[in-house]
């Protein structure tokens, strides 16, 4: 099974940091991730590392992660996801 670079990156973050959480604004990042400085007053806070919802949905469809897409949501690697990382990570 081929995965995009963003999908592989999200799985590696889950392996290294634990689960990924959904923030307001739709960003998926790891717990405790720092935020970039705001570009201007009123702009959204953007984590220094994140993936978008479509990346998480694709991993859920492939059953490489499990969890909830809602807000607040969180996802973790499944056994299949861990195995994929060991074999191809």
Secondary structure, DSSP 8 states (H G I E B T S, - for coil): ----HHHHHHHHHHHHH--EEE-TTS-EEETT--B---SSTT----BSS-B-HHHHHHHHHTTSEEE--SSS-EEEE-HHHHHHHHHH-
